[in-house]
């Protein structure tokens, strides 16, 4: 998992800043862990 995140970070850093701003919102609304969603508390 960490290696996956690292490669993703390296990808982002190698991209131009404008692309970064467009990509970040795309990735964040899709949490990998459902229990990490706000309001998902039991």
C-alpha atoms as an extended CHARMM CRD file, in Angstrom:
* protein
*
        42  EXT
         1         1  UNK       CA              0.0000000000        0.0000000000        0.0000000000  PROA      1               0.0000000000
         2         2  UNK       CA              2.7950000000        2.4070000000        0.8920000000  PROA      2               0.0000000000
         3         3  UNK       CA              4.6420000000        1.6560000000       -2.3390000000  PROA      3               0.0000000000
         4         4  UNK       CA              1.4370000000        2.3610000000       -4.2370000000  PROA      4               0.0000000000
         5         5  UNK       CA              1.0390000000        5.7310000000       -2.5400000000  PROA      5               0.0000000000
         6         6  UNK       CA              4.6870000000        6.5970000000       -3.1580000000  PROA      6               0.0000000000
         7         7  UNK       CA              4.4280000000        5.9620000000       -6.8910000000  PROA      7               0.0000000000
         8         8  UNK       CA              1.2300000000        8.0130000000       -6.9350000000  PROA      8               0.0000000000
         9         9  UNK       CA              3.0120000000       10.8730000000       -5.1680000000  PROA      9               0.0000000000
        10        10  UNK       CA              5.9400000000       10.6980000000       -7.5760000000  PROA      10              0.0000000000
        11        11  UNK       CA              3.4920000000       10.8020000000      -10.4760000000  PROA      11              0.0000000000
        12        12  UNK       CA              1.7730000000       13.8670000000       -9.0480000000  PROA      12              0.0000000000
        13        13  UNK       CA              5.0600000000       15.6440000000       -8.3990000000  PROA      13              0.0000000000
        14        14  UNK       CA              6.1870000000       15.0480000000      -11.9720000000  PROA      14              0.0000000000
        15        15  UNK       CA              2.9750000000       16.5490000000      -13.3220000000  PROA      15              0.0000000000
        16        16  UNK       CA              2.5080000000       20.2950000000      -13.8520000000  PROA      16              0.0000000000
        17        17  UNK       CA              0.8020000000       22.1780000000      -11.0160000000  PROA      17              0.0000000000
        18        18  UNK       CA             -2.4280000000       22.9420000000      -12.9560000000  PROA      18              0.0000000000
        19        19  UNK       CA             -2.8950000000       19.2230000000      -13.6100000000  PROA      19              0.0000000000
        20        20  UNK       CA             -2.3050000000       18.5770000000       -9.9160000000  PROA      20              0.0000000000
        21        21  UNK       CA             -5.1730000000       20.8370000000       -8.8970000000  PROA      21              0.0000000000
        22        22  UNK       CA             -7.4930000000       19.0640000000      -11.3330000000  PROA      22              0.0000000000
        23        23  UNK       CA             -6.3980000000       15.5710000000      -10.2950000000  PROA      23              0.0000000000
        24        24  UNK       CA             -6.5090000000       15.9770000000       -6.5120000000  PROA      24              0.0000000000
        25        25  UNK       CA            -10.3030000000       16.5350000000       -6.3030000000  PROA      25              0.0000000000
        26        26  UNK       CA            -10.8010000000       13.5020000000       -8.5620000000  PROA      26              0.0000000000
        27        27  UNK       CA             -8.9090000000       11.1690000000       -6.2280000000  PROA      27              0.0000000000
        28        28  UNK       CA            -10.1230000000       12.4010000000       -2.8560000000  PROA      28              0.0000000000
        29        29  UNK       CA            -13.9010000000       11.9290000000       -3.2340000000  PROA      29              0.0000000000
        30        30  UNK       CA            -13.2160000000        8.2030000000       -3.7180000000  PROA      30              0.0000000000
        31        31  UNK       CA            -12.0010000000        6.8370000000       -0.3570000000  PROA      31              0.0000000000
        32        32  UNK       CA            -10.4070000000        3.3830000000       -0.5200000000  PROA      32              0.0000000000
        33        33  UNK       CA            -11.7090000000        2.5270000000        2.9500000000  PROA      33              0.0000000000
        34        34  UNK       CA            -15.4760000000        3.0180000000        3.4590000000  PROA      34              0.0000000000
        35        35  UNK       CA            -15.0540000000        3.2450000000        7.2350000000  PROA      35              0.0000000000
        36        36  UNK       CA            -12.8900000000        6.3320000000        6.7160000000  PROA      36              0.0000000000
        37        37  UNK       CA            -15.8320000000        8.2940000000        5.3310000000  PROA      37              0.0000000000
        38        38  UNK       CA            -17.1320000000       11.0790000000        7.5950000000  PROA      38              0.0000000000
        39        39  UNK       CA            -20.4610000000       10.1950000000        9.1720000000  PROA      39              0.0000000000
        40        40  UNK       CA            -19.8320000000        6.4790000000        8.7260000000  PROA      40              0.0000000000
        41        41  UNK       CA            -19.4240000000        6.0440000000       12.4740000000  PROA      41              0.0000000000
        42        42  UNK       CA            -21.6980000000        3.4110000000       13.9890000000  PROA      42              0.0000000000
